[in-house]
Amino acid sequence: MSAINRLQLNYSSEKSACLLFGSFLIIVTLFFPALLLAQESSEDSTVTYPAAYFDAYTPITVNDMLDRIPGIELILQESSGSSSDGDRGLGATARVLINGRRLAGKANEARAQLDRISANNVERVEIIRGSSSGLDVQNTGQLVNIVLLESESRSNVTAQLSGTYFDDGNSEPGGSVAWSGQTGNWTYLLSGEVATNYKHTESFETSINGDLSSNETIKLDRYIDQTNYTINSNLTYAPSNQDRVAVNFLYSENDPPTKINRLFTDFNTGSPLERYEREAIPSTSSNWELGGDYQHSFENGSRFKLLVIANEKKENITRERFTALAEEGAEIKNLFLDTNSTYQERIMRSSYTMNFTPNQGLELGIEIAETTQDSGLRLGVLTSQAGFPEFGGLTPVAFSNAFSTVQELRYEPFLVHNWQLNSRMSLESSVVIESSEIEQSGDLSVSRSFNFVKPKLNFRFDLTNSMQIKATLEQFVSQLSFADFSRATNSDDDDQNTVAGNPTLNPEESLRAEVSLDYRLPNDGGALNARYFYYDFKNKTGKIDISPSPTNLVSTNGNVGSAAAYGLVTNASVRLGMFGLPQILVTAALRLQEAEFHNDPLTPTEHGFKPFERGSYRLGFRHDVPAYKLNYGASYVGHIEDGRHSYDINNRYSFFVPHTLNLFIEKQGWGGLTYRFEGSNLTDYEGCNMRRRYDSYVIVSNLIEQETNCSTTGRQFTLGVRGTF
């Protein structure tokens, strides 16, 4: 590496560090006056919003209620994590509880129910900012607890109809209906939904050769005509105050057929030469989930919980590509790519919780999960050899590890200790012992075992009833993605149909530290939060060299080595009461972060990795006008574009995340119904990415092509009407 490049790298690192430190000083400066002013203390930092608080807004669903709570978007958003973090099993955390309990589901979990539960069924909403053995989950941040009314009999039907208009002139309908209520000891929720996921992407790619001469241009139109159908049910039976039984069911189906049209213009032959490509990609996708849980409370306050879940997801995608010299000319099929997968989970989680002193509680339990994925891939190309029907009439391409079954059996005994040190401080400590065995069969036969100890500490200090400091230290082990084990399609690079699998991939391990400061302004004036995180990785997943020869370069996902990610995340959600406008809620967020591999053998420089893009920011507002039963608002999300790169063995990809501007206006009107208009991606932002290809290893070779691709999905507008009956 040249001295100039080293200086540029050092300057970039110092600039990022200064930016993070400067932002931290700004946040401390903002919070310090509030700390001096907020001297009152309380033994309970939970914030409660009774149902009457929302009456002026005439909410229809629980989501309508949450939209009026300052800082709610911070609580519901997902935390930062590694791109390879898996989501197999249940784990000990959740963000949303209903009646203080998590639902027996993954896809069918409490957060997914918020638009299906009628606001008429809610007694209060709680923002839980502490941790205790009385909670149904570990609280690493803040929790939303929806407390429902208890009555002998209640019943509500919530319905919605909508239509979405897209920039290309296409229109798609949608709608949902949910029936919720209680009869005696039974509580129920049944819902069905039809939602469009139509997408039309327009892109234009310009390619130049290594000598800066024009290579080609590609004009592309991609249409995904997808409609999601979902049926959902939750049924709870409480025969006594000590016992509770619940059953959840979810079925979802979407068949996302895709078609792609490309126009190539080649400039390497003197005069421009055009050719056309068309792809037809029929697909089927479905999944179901069945969950159940049982809880028994003992006279001494102890609790026993048992939760079981079974789910399955199936996908089948067939991709066929045709080429022609004229737009309506004769076509020749030159690619057939068929992939299918079936993913299944069987999960059981059981625990016993007890308080052995008034200020200390203990939970002991175990989670057992069996996960299986069957996958297969067939590739056919056009050659002079004979074709086969199962390969679309084309010539099969033989490669190993195309068909596989991966099965994991995982045991996780765990212990959680909650200690209320005093009225203002608490410490939650836990340890999980993970023991798993992964077997792969099919084209390859591999078996491996893993054992990890994962401790975690979470300390909270309530400076006052409204200001809280949290610190977390955790030994984290990511779950492996089964898709990386066997050969799969490559959705990131059109020039590469498939990528090799790696059956020897190991989980990423990381030590994660976070410190945050949370302040809720007096008189429901808003919420401020700042969080600093630092993650130190080992066995980080990146690209490794598996080339069969120096002239045939091949890479796959593998364990590269050590890496780090760190950053500062700030959020503000403030009512403009100081200006006499308490019904206007302004929100803002800023994320500054950095990530780097310490020693990636395939790249010439330290570089970052997803999802830790350099940074992002968000601005928004919401104005409620209760006198007119009207509310409206807007939000803008932007990203810091400084050329985040990902490296492969012979190319470098620079990616930029699109900016978005959305707005809405909603009013309750005729028939007591609520009418809502939404506009999405109103700036029609065009995201541009760049890929540089080299004639050999990217670290030592010469540039042979540079591709710049700009794309947009267009604006979309939705008009909906909904109500409760």
C-alpha positions in Angstrom: 0.0 0.0 0.0 1.4 3.4 -0.9 2.2 6.1 1.6 -0.6 8.3 0.2 -3.2 5.5 0.6 -2.0 5.0 4.2 -2.4 8.7 4.9 -5.8 8.7 3.4 -6.9 5.7 5.5 -5.5 7.3 8.7 -7.2 10.5 7.9 -10.5 8.7 7.2 -10.3 6.8 10.5 -9.4 9.9 12.5 -12.2 11.9 10.8 -14.7 9.2 11.8 -13.5 9.0 15.3 -13.6 12.8 15.7 -17.1 12.8 14.2 -18.3 10.2 16.7 -16.6 11.9 19.7 -18.0 15.3 18.7 -21.5 13.9 18.4 -21.2 12.3 21.8 -20.1 15.7 23.3 -23.1 17.4 21.6 -25.5 14.8 23.2 -23.9 15.1 26.6 -24.2 18.9 26.3 -27.9 18.6 25.5 -28.6 16.1 28.3 -26.6 17.8 31.0 -29.0 20.7 31.6 -31.9 18.3 31.8 -30.0 16.2 34.3 -29.5 19.3 36.5 -33.2 20.2 36.3 -34.6 16.7 36.8 -34.0 16.1 40.5 -37.1 14.2 41.5 -36.9 10.4 42.0 -39.3 7.5 41.9 -39.2 3.8 42.6 -41.0 3.0 39.3 -39.7 4.3 36.0 -42.5 2.7 34.0 -44.5 5.2 31.9 -48.3 4.5 31.7 -50.7 5.8 29.1 -54.4 5.0 30.1 -56.9 4.5 27.3 -58.5 7.9 28.1 -55.2 9.5 27.0 -56.0 8.6 23.4 -59.7 9.4 23.3 -59.1 12.8 21.6 -57.4 11.0 18.7 -60.2 8.5 18.0 -57.8 5.6 17.4 -59.0 2.4 15.6 -56.1 0.0 16.3 -53.3 -0.3 18.9 -50.9 1.1 16.3 -53.0 4.3 16.2 -52.5 4.6 19.9 -48.7 4.0 19.8 -48.3 6.6 17.1 -49.2 9.3 19.6 -46.5 8.2 22.2 -43.2 10.2 22.0 -40.2 8.0 21.4 -42.2 4.9 20.4 -40.2 4.4 17.1 -37.1 4.0 19.2 -38.6 1.2 21.2 -40.0 -0.7 18.2 -37.0 -0.4 15.9 -34.6 -3.3 15.7 -31.2 -3.0 17.3 -28.0 -3.0 15.3 -26.5 -6.4 14.5 -24.2 -8.3 12.3 -25.4 -9.1 8.8 -24.9 -12.8 9.6 -27.0 -12.8 12.7 -29.5 -15.5 12.4 -33.0 -15.7 13.9 -33.4 -19.4 14.6 -35.1 -20.3 17.9 -36.8 -17.8 20.2 -34.3 -16.4 22.5 -35.1 -14.4 25.6 -36.0 -11.0 24.3 -39.0 -9.4 22.7 -40.1 -5.7 22.2 -43.9 -6.0 22.5 -45.9 -7.8 25.2 -49.6 -8.3 25.4 -50.9 -8.5 29.0 -47.3 -8.8 30.2 -46.6 -11.9 28.1 -44.9 -12.7 24.8 -47.0 -14.6 22.2 -46.1 -18.1 21.2 -44.9 -17.2 17.8 -42.0 -15.9 15.7 -43.6 -14.5 12.5 -46.9 -14.5 14.4 -45.6 -12.5 17.4 -47.0 -9.7 19.4 -45.7 -6.8 17.3 -47.4 -8.2 14.2 -50.8 -8.0 16.1 -50.7 -4.2 16.7 -52.7 -3.3 13.6 -55.2 -6.1 14.3 -56.2 -5.4 17.9 -59.0 -2.8 18.3 -58.2 0.2 20.4 -61.6 -0.3 22.1 -60.1 -3.5 23.8 -57.2 -1.6 25.4 -57.1 -0.6 29.1 -53.6 1.0 29.0 -50.3 1.1 27.3 -47.1 0.7 29.4 -43.6 1.7 28.5 -41.5 -0.6 30.7 -38.0 0.8 31.2 -36.8 -1.6 33.9 -36.0 -5.3 34.2 -37.4 -7.8 36.7 -38.1 -11.5 37.1 -41.8 -10.6 36.8 -41.4 -9.9 33.1 -42.0 -12.6 30.5 -38.8 -11.7 28.7 -35.4 -10.1 29.3 -35.6 -6.3 28.8 -32.4 -5.1 27.2 -33.9 -1.7 26.3 -37.5 -0.7 26.7 -40.7 -2.7 26.2 -44.2 -1.9 25.1 -46.9 -3.7 27.1 -50.4 -3.6 25.8 -52.9 -4.3 28.7 -56.3 -5.4 27.4 -59.6 -4.8 29.1 -61.1 -7.6 31.2 -64.8 -8.2 30.8 -67.3 -11.0 30.6 -68.0 -10.3 27.0 -66.6 -7.9 24.3 -66.3 -8.1 20.6 -65.0 -5.8 17.8 -64.5 -6.1 14.1 -61.8 -3.9 12.5 -61.8 -3.7 8.7 -59.7 -1.8 6.1 -59.9 -1.4 2.4 -57.1 0.2 0.3 -55.9 0.9 -3.2 -52.4 1.7 -4.2 -51.4 3.5 -7.4 -47.9 3.2 -8.7 -45.8 5.5 -10.9 -46.0 3.2 -13.9 -49.8 3.4 -14.0 -50.5 0.0 -12.2 -53.1 -0.1 -9.4 -53.4 -2.8 -6.8 -56.2 -3.4 -4.2 -55.7 -4.5 -0.6 -57.6 -5.1 2.6 -57.8 -6.7 6.0 -60.4 -7.7 8.6 -59.8 -8.6 12.2 -62.3 -10.0 14.8 -61.1 -9.7 18.4 -62.8 -10.0 21.8 -63.4 -11.9 25.0 -66.0 -14.3 26.1 -65.7 -15.5 29.7 -62.3 -17.0 30.1 -61.6 -17.0 26.4 -59.8 -14.3 24.5 -59.6 -14.4 20.7 -58.2 -12.7 17.7 -58.9 -13.8 14.1 -57.7 -11.9 11.1 -57.1 -12.1 7.4 -55.2 -9.8 5.1 -54.5 -9.3 1.4 -51.6 -6.9 0.7 -49.8 -5.9 -2.4 -46.0 -6.1 -2.7 -45.9 -5.0 -6.4 -42.6 -3.4 -7.4 -41.4 -2.0 -10.7 -37.7 -1.1 -10.8 -36.2 0.9 -13.6 -32.5 1.0 -13.9 -29.8 2.2 -16.4 -26.3 0.9 -16.3 -23.3 2.4 -18.0 -20.1 0.4 -18.4 -16.7 1.5 -19.4 -13.6 -0.6 -20.1 -10.4 -0.3 -18.2 -8.9 2.1 -20.7 -12.0 4.4 -20.2 -13.5 3.6 -23.6 -17.2 2.9 -23.8 -18.2 -0.7 -23.2 -22.0 -1.1 -23.1 -25.2 0.3 -21.6 -28.1 -1.8 -20.1 -31.6 -0.5 -19.7 -33.6 -2.8 -17.4 -37.2 -3.0 -16.2 -38.0 -5.5 -13.4 -41.6 -6.2 -12.5 -42.5 -8.2 -9.3 -46.2 -8.8 -9.3 -46.6 -10.1 -5.7 -49.7 -10.3 -3.5 -49.5 -11.5 0.1 -52.3 -13.5 1.6 -52.3 -14.0 5.4 -54.6 -15.8 7.9 -53.8 -15.3 11.5 -55.4 -16.5 14.8 -54.7 -16.2 18.5 -56.8 -18.0 21.1 -56.2 -17.8 24.9 -58.0 -19.7 27.7 -57.5 -18.7 31.4 -59.4 -21.3 33.5 -58.1 -19.6 36.7 -55.9 -16.8 37.9 -53.0 -19.3 38.1 -53.3 -20.9 34.7 -53.2 -19.7 31.1 -53.1 -21.6 27.8 -52.7 -20.0 24.4 -52.6 -21.2 20.8 -51.5 -19.2 17.8 -51.7 -20.0 14.1 -50.4 -18.3 11.0 -50.6 -19.2 7.3 -49.2 -17.0 4.6 -48.9 -17.4 0.9 -47.4 -15.3 -1.9 -46.4 -16.2 -5.4 -44.1 -13.5 -6.6 -43.8 -13.9 -10.3 -41.1 -11.7 -11.8 -40.3 -10.6 -15.3 -37.2 -8.7 -16.5 -36.6 -6.9 -19.8 -33.1 -5.8 -20.7 -31.8 -3.7 -23.7 -28.0 -4.0 -24.2 -26.1 -1.6 -26.4 -22.6 -2.7 -27.2 -20.0 0.0 -28.2 -17.0 -2.3 -28.6 -17.7 -3.0 -32.3 -17.4 0.5 -33.7 -21.1 1.1 -34.4 -23.5 0.5 -31.5 -25.0 -3.0 -31.5 -28.3 -3.8 -29.7 -29.6 -7.0 -28.3 -32.5 -7.9 -26.0 -33.0 -10.2 -23.0 -36.1 -11.3 -21.4 -36.4 -13.3 -18.1 -39.5 -15.1 -16.9 -39.2 -16.1 -13.2 -42.3 -17.8 -11.9 -42.2 -18.4 -8.1 -44.2 -19.9 -5.3 -43.7 -19.2 -1.6 -45.7 -20.2 1.5 -45.2 -20.6 5.2 -47.2 -21.7 8.2 -46.6 -21.5 12.0 -48.3 -23.1 14.9 -47.5 -22.1 18.5 -48.7 -22.9 22.0 -47.8 -21.9 25.5 -48.8 -22.8 29.0 -48.2 -20.8 32.2 -48.9 -21.7 35.8 -48.4 -19.3 38.7 -47.8 -20.8 42.2 -49.1 -19.4 45.5 -45.6 -18.3 46.4 -45.3 -16.1 43.3 -43.2 -18.6 41.3 -44.1 -19.3 37.7 -43.7 -22.2 35.3 -43.8 -21.6 31.5 -43.8 -23.9 28.5 -43.7 -22.6 24.9 -43.7 -24.7 21.8 -43.5 -23.7 18.1 -43.5 -25.5 14.8 -43.1 -23.7 11.5 -42.3 -24.3 7.8 -41.4 -22.1 4.9 -41.3 -23.3 1.3 -39.9 -21.5 -1.8 -39.5 -22.5 -5.4 -38.1 -20.1 -8.0 -37.5 -21.0 -11.7 -35.5 -18.5 -13.8 -35.4 -18.7 -17.6 -33.6 -16.2 -19.8 -34.1 -15.6 -23.5 -32.0 -13.5 -25.8 -33.0 -11.9 -29.2 -31.4 -9.5 -31.7 -34.6 -7.5 -32.1 -37.3 -6.5 -29.6 -39.9 -8.7 -31.3 -37.4 -11.1 -32.9 -36.9 -14.8 -32.5 -35.8 -15.8 -29.0 -33.2 -18.3 -27.9 -33.2 -19.6 -24.4 -29.7 -19.5 -22.9 -30.2 -20.0 -19.1 -32.3 -22.2 -16.9 -31.9 -21.9 -13.1 -34.2 -23.7 -10.7 -34.0 -23.4 -6.9 -36.1 -24.8 -4.2 -35.9 -24.9 -0.4 -37.9 -26.1 2.6 -37.1 -24.6 6.0 -38.6 -26.1 9.2 -38.2 -25.4 12.9 -39.4 -27.2 16.0 -38.8 -25.2 19.2 -39.5 -25.9 22.8 -38.7 -23.3 25.6 -39.4 -24.0 29.2 -38.5 -22.1 32.4 -39.2 -21.8 36.1 -39.1 -18.3 37.7 -38.9 -17.7 41.5 -38.1 -14.8 43.9 -35.8 -16.1 46.6 -35.6 -12.6 48.3 -37.9 -9.6 48.0 -35.3 -7.9 45.7 -33.9 -10.9 43.8 -35.4 -13.2 41.2 -34.1 -16.2 39.3 -35.2 -17.9 36.1 -33.9 -21.3 35.1 -34.8 -22.9 31.8 -33.9 -24.6 28.6 -34.6 -24.1 24.9 -34.4 -27.0 22.5 -34.6 -26.4 18.8 -34.4 -28.6 15.7 -33.9 -26.8 12.4 -33.9 -28.4 9.0 -33.4 -27.0 5.5 -33.6 -28.9 2.3 -32.4 -27.1 -0.8 -31.7 -27.9 -4.4 -30.4 -26.1 -7.4 -30.3 -27.0 -11.1 -28.5 -24.9 -13.7 -28.8 -25.4 -17.5 -27.0 -23.4 -20.2 -27.0 -23.2 -23.9 -24.3 -25.4 -25.6 -23.9 -27.6 -28.6 -24.6 -30.6 -26.4 -28.0 -32.2 -25.9 -30.4 -30.7 -23.4 -32.7 -32.3 -20.8 -36.3 -31.5 -19.9 -35.5 -31.1 -16.2 -33.0 -28.4 -17.1 -35.4 -26.5 -19.3 -34.1 -28.2 -22.4 -30.6 -26.9 -21.9 -27.3 -28.6 -21.1 -26.8 -29.4 -17.4 -23.9 -27.7 -15.5 -22.4 -30.1 -13.1 -21.2 -28.9 -9.8 -20.9 -30.2 -6.2 -23.0 -29.3 -3.2 -26.1 -28.4 -5.3 -28.5 -30.6 -3.3 -28.3 -30.7 0.5 -30.1 -31.3 3.7 -28.8 -29.3 6.7 -30.1 -30.3 10.2 -29.2 -28.6 13.5 -30.2 -29.9 16.9 -29.5 -27.2 19.5 -29.7 -27.2 23.3 -29.6 -23.9 25.3 -29.9 -24.2 29.1 -30.0 -20.7 30.6 -30.1 -18.9 33.9 -31.3 -15.3 34.4 -30.8 -13.4 37.7 -32.5 -10.1 38.5 -31.3 -8.0 41.4 -33.0 -4.8 42.4 -29.9 -3.3 44.1 -32.0 -0.4 45.5 -34.9 1.8 44.5 -32.9 3.3 41.6 -30.5 0.6 40.5 -31.0 -2.9 39.0 -28.7 -5.5 37.6 -29.8 -8.3 35.3 -27.2 -11.0 34.6 -27.7 -14.1 32.5 -25.7 -17.0 31.1 -26.7 -19.2 28.2 -24.8 -22.4 27.4 -25.3 -23.3 23.7 -24.6 -26.8 22.5 -25.4 -27.8 18.9 -24.7 -30.3 16.3 -25.1 -29.6 12.6 -25.2 -32.3 10.0 -25.2 -31.8 6.3 -26.1 -34.6 3.9 -26.8 -34.9 0.2 -24.0 -34.1 -2.3 -21.7 -33.7 0.7 -21.7 -35.4 4.1 -20.4 -33.2 7.0 -21.0 -33.2 10.7 -19.8 -30.6 13.3 -20.5 -29.8 16.9 -20.3 -26.4 18.6 -20.3 -25.4 22.3 -20.4 -21.8 23.5 -20.9 -20.0 26.9 -22.7 -16.7 26.4 -22.8 -14.4 29.5 -24.6 -11.1 29.6 -24.8 -8.2 32.1 -27.4 -5.4 32.0 -27.2 -2.5 34.5 -29.7 0.2 34.9 -29.6 3.4 37.0 -32.6 5.6 37.4 -31.1 9.1 38.0 -34.7 10.2 38.3 -38.1 8.7 37.4 -37.6 10.2 33.9 -33.8 9.8 33.3 -32.1 6.5 33.1 -28.6 5.2 32.3 -28.3 1.6 30.9 -25.1 -0.4 30.3 -24.9 -3.8 28.6 -22.0 -6.2 28.1 -22.7 -9.4 26.2 -20.8 -12.3 24.7 -22.7 -12.9 21.5 -22.6 -15.8 19.1 -24.4 -15.5 15.7 -26.3 -18.3 14.2 -25.1 -19.6 10.9 -27.1 -19.1 7.8 -27.9 -22.5 6.3 -28.0 -20.8 2.8 -24.2 -20.4 3.0 -23.7 -24.1 3.4 -24.7 -25.2 -0.1 -24.5 -23.7 -3.6 -27.1 -20.9 -4.1 -28.1 -18.3 -6.6 -26.2 -15.0 -6.6 -28.7 -12.1 -6.4 -25.9 -9.4 -6.0 -24.2 -9.9 -9.4 -25.9 -10.6 -12.7 -22.6 -11.8 -14.2 -22.4 -14.7 -11.8 -25.4 -17.2 -11.7 -24.4 -19.1 -8.6 -22.1 -19.0 -5.6 -20.4 -21.9 -4.0 -21.4 -23.0 -0.5 -19.1 -23.5 2.5 -20.0 -26.5 4.8 -17.1 -25.6 7.1 -18.3 -22.1 8.1 -18.1 -21.3 11.8 -20.3 -18.9 13.8 -19.2 -15.4 14.4 -18.4 -14.5 18.0 -18.4 -11.0 19.3 -18.1 -9.1 22.5 -20.8 -6.4 22.5 -20.8 -3.3 24.8 -23.5 -0.7 24.8 -24.1 2.4 27.0 -27.3 4.5 26.6 -28.9 7.5 28.3 -32.7 7.8 28.1 -34.7 10.9 29.2 -38.4 11.4 29.1 -39.3 15.1 29.2 -41.8 16.3 31.9 -45.5 16.5 31.2 -45.3 14.0 28.3 -43.2 16.5 26.5 -41.1 13.9 24.6 -38.2 11.6 24.8 -34.5 11.8 24.2 -32.1 9.0 23.8 -28.4 8.5 23.0 -26.7 5.1 22.7 -23.0 4.2 22.0 -22.1 0.7 20.9 -18.9 -1.2 20.3 -18.8 -4.7 18.9 -15.6 -6.7 18.7 -15.8 -9.7 16.3 -13.8 -12.8 15.8 -14.5 -15.3 13.1 -16.2 -12.6 11.1 -17.8 -13.8 7.9 -16.4 -12.4 4.6 -15.2 -13.6 1.2 -12.5 -16.3 1.1 -10.5 -17.7 -1.9 -11.5 -21.2 -3.1 -10.1 -20.8 -6.6 -9.3 -24.0 -8.4 -6.6 -22.2 -10.4 -5.1 -18.7 -10.8 -7.1 -18.3 -14.0 -10.4 -19.4 -12.5 -11.1 -17.3 -9.5 -13.8 -18.4 -7.2 -14.8 -17.1 -3.7 -17.4 -18.0 -1.1 -18.5 -16.9 2.3 -16.0 -17.9 5.0 -14.4 -16.9 8.3 -12.0 -14.0 7.6 -10.8 -13.1 11.1 -11.3 -10.2 13.5 -13.4 -7.1 12.9 -15.0 -4.3 14.8 -18.1 -2.1 14.6 -18.9 1.0 16.7 -21.1 4.0 16.6 -23.4 6.5 18.2 -27.2 6.5 17.8 -29.3 9.5 18.9 -33.0 9.9 18.9 -35.3 12.8 19.8 -39.1 12.8 19.9 -40.4 16.2 21.2 -43.8 17.9 21.4 -43.8 21.6 20.5 -45.5 22.6 23.7 -42.9 25.3 24.4 -44.3 27.1 21.2 -48.0 26.5 22.2 -48.3 23.6 19.8 -48.4 20.4 22.0 -50.2 18.4 19.3 -47.2 18.6 17.0 -44.7 15.8 17.6 -41.3 16.3 15.9 -38.9 13.3 15.6 -35.3 13.2 14.6 -32.6 10.6 14.6 -28.9 10.4 13.7 -26.8 7.3 13.4 -23.0 7.6 13.0 -21.1 4.3 12.8 -17.9 2.7 11.5 -17.0 -0.9 10.8 -13.8 -2.6 9.6 -12.2 -5.9 8.9 -8.8 -5.9 10.6 -7.0 -8.3 8.2 -9.0 -9.3 5.1 -6.6 -11.2 2.8 -8.6 -10.5 -0.4 -8.7 -6.7 -0.1 -6.1 -3.9 -0.3 -7.4 -1.9 2.5 -9.5 -2.0 5.7 -13.2 -1.8 4.8 -16.6 -2.0 6.4 -19.4 -4.5 6.2 -23.1 -4.6 6.2 -25.4 -3.6 8.0 -23.0 -1.0 9.5 -23.2 1.6 6.7 -21.5 4.8 7.6 -24.6 6.5 8.9 -28.1 7.7 8.5 -30.5 10.4 9.6 -34.3 10.8 10.0 -36.5 13.8 10.3 -40.3 13.8 10.7 -43.3 15.4 12.3 -46.9 14.5 13.1 -49.7 17.1 13.8 -52.9 16.0 15.4 -55.9 18.3 15.1 -58.5 16.7 17.4 -61.1 19.4 16.8 -61.3 18.3 13.2 -60.5 14.7 13.8 -57.6 15.2 11.5 -53.9 14.3 11.6 -51.1 14.6 9.1 -47.3 14.2 8.9 -44.2 13.5 6.9 -40.9 11.8 7.3 -37.5 11.9 5.5 -34.8 9.3 5.8 -31.4 9.9 4.4 -28.1 8.1 4.4 -24.5 9.3 4.6 -23.0 8.5 1.2 -19.3 8.3 1.4 -18.7 5.2 -0.8 -19.3 2.2 1.5 -17.6 -0.8 -0.3 -17.9 -4.5 -0.3 -15.1 -6.6 -1.8 -15.1 -9.9 -3.7 -12.1 -11.8 -5.0 -12.0 -9.8 -8.3 -14.4 -6.9 -7.9 -15.3 -4.1 -5.6 -18.9 -2.9 -5.1 -19.8 0.5 -3.8 -23.4 0.8 -2.7 -25.6 3.6 -1.6 -28.9 3.3 0.2 -31.8 5.3 -1.3 -33.3 8.4 0.5 -37.0 8.4 1.0 -39.7 11.1 1.6 -43.1 9.9 2.8 -46.2 11.8 3.9 -49.8 11.1 5.0 -53.0 12.8 5.9 -55.8 11.1 7.8 -59.3 12.2 8.8 -62.3 10.6 10.4 -65.4 11.4 8.4 -68.6 10.0 7.0 -70.0 7.0 8.8 -67.4 7.2 11.6 -64.8 5.8 9.2 -61.2 6.9 9.0 -59.8 7.9 5.5 -56.1 8.0 4.9 -53.9 9.1 2.0 -50.2 8.2 1.9 -47.5 9.1 -0.5 -44.3 7.1 -0.5 -40.9 7.8 -2.1 -42.1 11.2 -3.2 -38.7 12.4 -4.3 -38.4 9.4 -6.6 -34.9 9.1 -5.4 -32.4 7.4 -7.7 -29.9 5.2 -6.1 -26.6 4.7 -7.9 -24.1 1.9 -7.3 -20.8 1.1 -8.8 -18.9 -2.1 -9.4 -15.2 -2.3 -10.5 -14.0 -5.5 -12.1 -10.4 -6.6 -12.3 -8.5 -9.1 -14.5 -7.3 -11.0 -11.4 -7.2 -10.6 -7.7 -8.6 -7.2 -6.7 -5.6 -6.6 -4.4 -2.9 -6.8 -7.2 -4.6 -6.6 -10.6 -5.7 -4.1 -13.3 -9.1 -2.6 -13.8 -10.9 -4.1 -16.8 -14.5 -2.7 -16.4 -16.4 -0.2 -14.3 -20.2 -0.4 -14.1 -22.4 2.4 -12.8 -26.0 1.4 -12.2 -28.8 3.9 -11.2 -32.2 2.7 -10.4 -35.6 3.8 -8.9 -38.8 2.1 -7.9 -40.9 5.2 -8.5 -43.5 6.9 -6.3 -46.6 5.2 -5.0 -49.9 6.5 -3.5 -52.3 4.7 -1.3 -55.9 5.6 -0.3 -57.5 3.6 2.4 -60.6 3.6 4.6 -61.0 1.7 7.9 -63.2 1.5 10.9 -64.3 -0.5 13.9 -67.7 -2.2 14.1 
